[in-house]
Amino acid sequence: MSVSVIPEIRPFSDLRIRQAEVLEKLSEGPVVLAQRGRAAAVLVELEVWNRLIERLEELEDALAVIEARQNPEPAVSLEEYIARRDEVVPVAA
C-alpha cells in the first residue's frame, strides 16, 4: 500500500467550522490537521486506517517469523505471543 498523494494541510479550526468539507477531502487522501502552524494530527478514511492496521499486523507477524527462524528456540509460546499481541492491538469485535 502506498500513499503517494501529498496530504492536504488544514488548521484544526477548519474541522470545527467546515467539518463536512474536511471529511469529504478524506476521499482524496489523508488530511493533516495543523495547530499553530505545525502538523498535529492526520485524518484518514476508516477503510484506509483498517487496511494500514491489517498490513502492520501482517508485517509484525512476518518479522516474528523471521526472528523465530534466526533463533531456533522460541522465546515465548504461541499462546503467550498471541496474548501479548492482543494486548497491544486489541482484536476487533
Secondary structure as GFF3:
##gff-version 3
##sequence-region A 1 93
A	DSSP	beta_strand	8	11	.	.	.	ID=ss1
A	DSSP	alpha_helix	12	17	.	.	.	ID=ss2
A	DSSP	alpha_helix	19	25	.	.	.	ID=ss3
A	DSSP	three_ten_helix	26	28	.	.	.	ID=ss4
A	DSSP	beta_strand	31	35	.	.	.	ID=ss5
A	DSSP	beta_strand	38	43	.	.	.	ID=ss6
A	DSSP	alpha_helix	46	70	.	.	.	ID=ss7
A	DSSP	alpha_helix	78	88	.	.	.	ID=ss8
###
